């Protein structure tokens, strides 16, 4: 028996009612982050995992059609060293491109650690509820204009 991780969202069964109630979903990369989120928020958690660093078409369908979400908060792992580094800028551009297909349907935000509270490769949930709360309060809206800016810069650099 095999299954594709991209067909599901880990933690959805447990957090589905809360997500449907608030019309908000928080997407993380790993199952561990869902469990951490549940330890912080219990049945008030809106955190589910994509089980990887991409968001599949099927996962988008679940978010938009099945759950009827209005807000998606993407909380990827911090895969860069310094918040002001070229590496951080490349990370930002990559994360925006991962969620660009969602912005036509829902409000999209990304959690980005601009104050170096997380270590390299850490998830936004790794350092406790206080840190994820800070990051949620600082979430950054992703707009079509931001995607266009990234694409324009990319064209200029090639």
Number of C-alpha atoms within 10 A of each C-alpha: 2 4 7 7 14 16 17 18 23 23 19 19 9 16 20 18 16 17 23 17 13 13 19 22 25 22 23 29 22 18 18 16 23 24 19 18 25 19 13 16 13 13 14 15 23 28 31 28 26 22 20 14 14 16 22 16 13 13 18 19 14 17 24 18 11 11 19 17 20 16 21 24 23 25 26 26 24 22 17 21 15 18 17 12 11 12 13 19 14 13 18 19 17 12 20 21 17 15 20 16 14 20 18 10 16 17 16 23 22 23 24 24 23 13 10 13 15 23 17 13 13 16 20 27 25 17 14 13 16 11 16 21 13 14 21 18 10 15 18 15 14 20 16 13 9 15 17 12 13 18 14 11 12 11 9 8 7 5
